[in-house]
Amino acid sequence: MQRLQDEERQALSGESRKRGHVGMIAKGVQLSEDQARLRHKANLVHPNDADALQSLEKKRQDLLTRITVFRRIQSRLMPTISELLEGYDTDGTPAEDIPIALPSWFSKDERVEFDIDSRLAPLEYEIRQAHAETVLADLRLSIRTFGAWADEAKLQLDSSKDKTRAGATLQKMRSKQRAYIAIYKNHLHALRGLGLKLDDTTYQDLDATMLAAHLPTTKPQKGNVGKGKRDEAWFWRGELDVAAVSTKKQAFDITAEDDNRVRYFRLLGHSTRWVEQFGIVGAEFARTVRHFQRMSDIWACIATDCDATVLRLDEDVAEAGRHITAEGIVEPWLQQPVTQLMNASAQRGFAAYARKKSSFYVDLAAKAKKQRDDAAHRWDVGQEWIAFDGQDELARK
């Protein structure tokens, strides 16, 4: 037991030296983000949904395991807070509510009181800022995709079944957007705990009203906001100053182009994968039809071979009968024709079974070909599946 403890201590020490303070803070920030995501999911689970509750509990256990591993690293790099956190992980607190205890969890005075390394707060600020930018970019892309998808769905969906499925998809997209907002709020709260001012226009509060799709505009609005709604343009302009957008048009265009470039290559990857999957389906259809046809031919050949064997055995029986009649032999030739007759009867049974199997595969091939033709008529408008019909392959053979 002592040897195992020494090995574990040595492994943790090596991991701590390898990753250092930056790795610990990055892992802690990721854990806090996962907590925000799990907290959002827990708020959506109905208390009577047993499957959802079971899935939620499994995610909590996984997160708790990761927090336990993180605690071992944290205890070596932030040893002064170990006693403060003792019991948090074992008192029944849900995993999403267990404090990660990064520098942002403490006030400025508390960081001094608990002797937390002064280098950790700036590190967490930079990492939190990067995570916040990533979440905002994902949220902007999600909102734009949501708006375009919803407009297209209104034009193309006719049946009530398609509309129901589309409505469910839109609800999932909205839920994902709200999860992004919950994660961003978590990072914003931490950034303010690390020194971000409340009047800083770079990162502001987000709420559900931001989920409406907006077009990026370059019109300055600070001077004429009046008593109306607060300005939400910062969310769509990135880090650009609202009052100086007109003087930073080029920088804004570069930011917008980056968003468009990421979206283009992401959608191009999806499209390429869909085209490949479409071709694979066509090839699978053709291969299935060819398989059934080949199996039918194989069983037909077996039936033909059995028929030839029956003819040969019948000829042998007739020859044996003629020999017995001519020679007047009673023994031992009387048993030989009987055995051959039994073999011939068995071969007739084999031939009948082979013909039945051949007919069975003929029917399967016809049904598979009909299904392929129906699918091609509906989906293969460009007749791309013709390239996968396998006729060239059969011709080469």
C-alpha positions in Angstrom: 0.0 0.0 0.0 2.8 2.4 0.9 4.5 1.7 -2.5 1.3 2.5 -4.4 0.9 5.7 -2.5 4.5 6.7 -3.3 3.9 5.9 -7.0 0.7 8.0 -7.1 2.5 10.9 -5.3 5.4 10.7 -7.8 3.0 10.7 -10.8 1.1 13.7 -9.5 4.3 15.5 -8.8 5.6 14.8 -12.3 2.3 16.0 -13.8 2.3 19.2 -11.8 5.9 20.0 -12.9 5.0 19.2 -16.5 1.8 21.3 -16.7 2.6 24.0 -14.1 0.4 26.9 -13.1 -0.8 27.6 -16.7 -2.0 24.0 -17.1 -3.8 24.0 -13.8 -5.6 27.3 -14.5 -6.6 26.2 -18.0 -8.0 22.9 -16.6 -9.9 24.7 -13.8 -11.4 27.2 -16.3 -12.5 24.3 -18.5 -14.1 22.6 -15.4 -16.0 25.8 -14.5 -17.3 26.0 -18.1 -18.4 22.4 -18.0 -20.1 23.2 -14.6 -22.1 26.1 -16.3 -23.1 23.8 -19.1 -24.2 21.0 -16.7 -26.1 23.6 -14.5 -28.0 24.8 -17.6 -28.8 21.2 -18.5 -30.0 20.4 -14.9 -32.4 23.4 -15.0 -34.1 21.9 -18.1 -34.5 18.3 -16.7 -38.1 17.5 -15.6 -38.2 15.8 -12.2 -40.4 13.0 -13.6 -38.1 12.2 -16.6 -36.2 9.1 -15.3 -33.9 8.8 -18.3 -32.9 12.4 -18.3 -32.2 12.2 -14.5 -30.1 9.1 -15.0 -28.1 10.8 -17.8 -27.7 13.9 -15.6 -26.5 11.9 -12.7 -23.9 10.1 -14.9 -22.6 13.5 -16.1 -22.4 14.7 -12.5 -20.3 11.6 -11.6 -18.0 12.1 -14.5 -17.5 15.8 -13.6 -16.9 14.9 -10.0 -14.2 12.5 -10.9 -12.5 15.2 -13.0 -12.7 17.7 -10.1 -11.2 15.1 -7.8 -8.2 14.7 -10.1 -7.9 18.5 -10.4 -7.9 18.8 -6.6 -4.8 16.7 -6.4 -2.9 19.0 -8.8 -4.4 22.1 -7.2 -3.3 21.0 -3.7 0.3 21.2 -4.8 0.2 24.5 -6.7 -2.3 26.2 -4.4 -1.7 24.5 -1.0 -3.1 27.3 1.2 -6.7 26.7 0.2 -6.8 22.9 0.7 -8.3 23.2 4.2 -10.8 25.8 3.0 -12.2 23.3 0.4 -12.1 20.2 2.6 -15.4 18.4 2.6 -16.9 20.3 -0.4 -16.5 17.3 -2.7 -18.0 14.8 -0.3 -20.9 16.6 1.4 -23.5 15.7 -1.3 -23.1 19.0 -3.1 -24.0 18.6 -6.9 -20.9 18.5 -9.0 -21.9 21.6 -10.9 -22.1 23.6 -7.6 -18.7 22.6 -6.2 -16.4 25.6 -6.2 -13.3 25.2 -8.4 -11.6 27.8 -6.2 -9.6 29.6 -8.9 -8.4 33.1 -8.1 -11.6 34.6 -9.5 -13.5 32.9 -6.7 -11.8 35.1 -4.1 -11.8 38.8 -3.7 -8.6 40.8 -4.1 -8.2 41.0 -0.3 -8.9 37.3 0.1 -6.3 36.4 -2.5 -3.7 38.2 -0.3 -5.1 36.7 2.9 -4.9 33.1 1.6 -1.5 33.8 0.1 -2.5 32.8 -3.4 0.3 33.3 -6.0 -0.1 36.7 -7.5 0.8 35.3 -11.0 -2.4 33.1 -11.1 -5.0 35.9 -11.3 -3.5 37.4 -14.6 -3.2 33.9 -16.0 -6.8 33.2 -15.3 -7.9 36.6 -16.7 -6.2 35.8 -20.1 -7.6 32.3 -20.3 -11.1 33.4 -19.3 -10.9 36.2 -21.9 -10.0 33.6 -24.6 -12.9 31.3 -23.6 -15.3 34.3 -23.5 -14.3 35.3 -27.1 -14.8 31.7 -28.3 -18.2 31.4 -26.7 -19.3 34.8 -28.2 -18.1 33.7 -31.7 -20.0 30.4 -31.4 -23.1 32.2 -30.2 -23.0 34.7 -33.1 -22.6 31.9 -35.6 -25.4 29.9 -34.0 -27.8 32.8 -34.1 -27.0 33.5 -37.8 -27.4 29.8 -38.7 -30.6 29.7 -36.7 -32.1 32.6 -38.6 -31.1 31.3 -42.1 -32.3 27.8 -41.3 -35.7 29.0 -39.9 -36.3 31.2 -43.0 -35.5 28.3 -45.3 -37.7 25.9 -43.4 -40.7 28.1 -43.8 -40.4 28.0 -47.5 -39.6 24.3 -48.0 -41.5 22.3 -45.3 -45.0 21.3 -46.3 -46.1 18.3 -44.3 -47.0 18.6 -40.6 -44.5 15.8 -39.8 -41.6 17.8 -41.4 -42.8 21.0 -39.5 -42.9 19.1 -36.2 -39.3 17.8 -36.8 -38.1 21.2 -37.8 -39.7 22.8 -34.7 -37.9 20.3 -32.5 -34.6 21.1 -34.3 -35.2 24.8 -33.7 -35.9 24.2 -30.0 -32.6 22.3 -29.7 -30.8 25.1 -31.4 -32.4 27.7 -29.0 -31.4 25.5 -26.0 -27.8 25.4 -27.3 -27.8 29.2 -27.6 -29.0 29.6 -24.1 -26.3 27.2 -22.9 -23.7 29.5 -24.6 -25.2 32.5 -22.8 -24.9 30.6 -19.4 -21.3 29.8 -20.1 -20.5 33.4 -21.1 -22.1 34.7 -17.9 -19.9 32.3 -16.0 -16.8 33.7 -17.6 -18.1 37.3 -17.3 -18.6 36.9 -13.6 -15.1 35.5 -13.2 -13.6 38.3 -15.3 -15.3 40.9 -13.1 -14.0 39.2 -10.0 -10.5 39.5 -11.5 -10.8 43.2 -12.2 -13.0 43.8 -15.2 -14.9 47.1 -14.7 -18.7 47.1 -14.9 -18.6 50.0 -17.4 -16.2 48.1 -19.7 -17.9 47.9 -23.2 -15.8 45.0 -24.3 -17.8 42.4 -22.3 -21.3 43.2 -21.3 -24.2 41.3 -19.9 -26.2 39.0 -22.2 -29.8 37.8 -21.9 -32.3 35.9 -24.0 -33.2 39.1 -26.0 -29.8 38.7 -27.7 -31.1 35.5 -29.4 -32.9 37.6 -32.0 -30.9 37.7 -35.3 -29.4 41.2 -35.9 -27.5 42.5 -38.9 -24.2 44.1 -38.0 -24.5 47.9 -38.5 -22.0 50.7 -38.6 -24.3 53.5 -37.4 -23.0 55.0 -34.1 -25.7 54.8 -31.5 -24.3 56.0 -28.2 -25.2 59.6 -29.0 -28.9 59.0 -29.6 -29.8 56.1 -27.4 -32.2 58.2 -25.4 -34.7 56.4 -23.2 -35.1 53.4 -25.5 -33.5 50.0 -25.3 -29.9 49.7 -24.3 -27.4 49.4 -27.1 -26.9 45.7 -28.1 -24.6 46.4 -31.1 -21.5 45.5 -29.1 -22.4 41.8 -29.4 -22.4 41.9 -33.2 -19.4 44.2 -33.6 -17.0 42.1 -31.5 -14.5 44.3 -29.6 -15.0 47.4 -31.7 -15.9 50.6 -30.0 -19.6 51.5 -30.7 -18.9 55.2 -31.0 -16.0 54.7 -33.4 -17.3 52.0 -35.7 -17.4 54.3 -38.7 -13.7 55.0 -38.3 -12.9 51.3 -37.9 -14.8 49.9 -40.9 -11.8 48.1 -42.2 -11.2 46.3 -38.9 -14.8 45.4 -38.7 -14.8 44.0 -42.2 -11.8 41.8 -41.3 -13.6 40.5 -38.3 -16.7 39.7 -40.3 -14.6 38.1 -43.0 -13.0 35.8 -40.4 -16.5 34.7 -39.2 -17.6 34.1 -42.8 -14.4 32.1 -43.5 -14.8 29.8 -40.5 -18.5 29.3 -41.4 -17.7 28.6 -45.0 -15.1 25.9 -44.3 -17.3 24.3 -41.7 -20.2 24.1 -44.0 -17.9 22.9 -46.8 -16.8 20.1 -44.6 -20.4 19.1 -43.9 -21.3 19.2 -47.6 -18.3 17.1 -48.6 -19.2 14.5 -46.0 -22.8 14.4 -47.1 -21.8 13.9 -50.8 -19.6 11.0 -49.7 -22.3 9.5 -47.6 -24.7 9.8 -50.5 -22.3 8.0 -52.9 -21.8 5.3 -50.3 -25.5 4.7 -50.1 -25.7 4.4 -53.9 -22.9 1.9 -53.9 -24.4 -0.1 -51.1 -27.7 -0.3 -53.0 -26.0 -1.6 -56.1 -23.8 -4.1 -54.2 -26.9 -5.5 -52.4 -28.6 -6.1 -55.7 -25.5 -7.8 -57.2 -25.1 -10.0 -54.1 -28.6 -11.3 -54.4 -28.2 -12.0 -58.1 -24.9 -13.8 -57.6 -26.5 -16.0 -54.8 -29.3 -16.8 -57.2 -26.9 -17.9 -59.9 -24.9 -20.0 -57.4 -27.9 -21.9 -56.2 -29.1 -22.4 -59.8 -25.7 -23.9 -60.6 -26.0 -26.3 -57.6 -29.5 -27.4 -58.9 -28.0 -28.1 -62.3 -25.2 -30.2 -60.9 -27.7 -32.2 -58.8 -29.8 -32.8 -61.9 -26.8 -34.1 -63.8 -26.0 -36.4 -60.9 -29.5 -37.8 -60.9 -29.2 -38.6 -64.7 -25.9 -40.4 -64.1 -27.3 -42.4 -61.2 -30.4 -43.3 -63.2 -28.2 -44.5 -66.0 -26.2 -46.6 -63.6 -29.3 -48.2 -62.2 -30.6 -49.1 -65.7 -27.2 -50.6 -66.6 -27.2 -52.7 -63.4 -30.7 -54.0 -64.2 -29.7 -55.0 -67.7 -26.7 -56.8 -66.4 -28.7 -58.7 -63.8 -31.3 -59.7 -66.4 -28.7 -60.9 -68.9 -26.6 -62.9 -66.4 -29.3 -64.1 -64.1 -27.3 -63.0 -61.1 -29.2 -62.7 -57.8 -26.4 -62.0 -55.3 -24.7 -59.6 -54.6 -26.0 -57.2 -57.3 -29.5 -56.9 -55.9 -28.4 -54.3 -53.3 -26.5 -52.0 -55.6 -29.4 -50.6 -57.7 -31.3 -49.9 -54.4 -28.5 -47.8 -53.0 -28.2 -45.9 -56.3 -31.9 -45.2 -56.3 -31.7 -43.8 -52.8 -28.8 -41.6 -53.8 -30.8 -40.4 -56.9 -33.8 -39.6 -54.7 -31.6 -37.6 -52.3 -30.1 -35.6 -55.2 -33.5 -34.8 -56.5 -34.3 -33.3 -53.1 -31.1 -31.3 -53.1 -32.0 -30.0 -56.6 -35.5 -29.0 -55.4 -34.0 -27.1 -52.4 -31.4 -25.4 -54.6 -34.1 -24.2 -57.0 -36.2 -22.9 -54.1 -33.2 -20.9 -52.7 -32.4 -19.6 -56.2 -36.0 -18.4 -56.5 -35.8 -16.8 -53.1 -32.7 -14.8 -54.1 -34.4 -13.8 -57.4 -37.2 -12.3 -55.4 -34.8 -10.5 -53.0 -32.9 -9.1 -56.0 -36.1 -7.8 -57.6 -37.3 -6.2 -54.3 -33.9 -4.6 -53.7 -33.8 -3.3 -57.2 -37.2 -1.8 -56.8 -36.2 -0.2 -53.5 -33.1 1.3 -55.2 -35.1 2.6 -58.1 -37.7 4.2 -55.8 -34.9 5.8 -53.7 -33.1 7.0 -56.8 -36.3 8.5 -58.2 -36.8 10.5 -55.1 -33.3 11.5 -54.1 -30.9 10.8 -57.0 -32.2 13.6 -59.2 -28.8 14.1 -60.8 -28.5 10.3 -61.5 -25.2 10.2 -59.6 -25.9 6.6 -58.5 -25.4 5.3 -62.0 -21.7 5.6 -61.4 -22.1 3.0 -58.6 -24.3 0.4 -60.4 -21.3 -2.0 -60.8 -21.9 -2.9 -64.4 -18.3 -2.0 -65.4 -17.0 -4.2 -62.6 -19.1 -7.2 -63.8 -18.0 -6.6 -67.4 -14.3 -6.8 -66.3 -15.0 -10.1 -64.6 
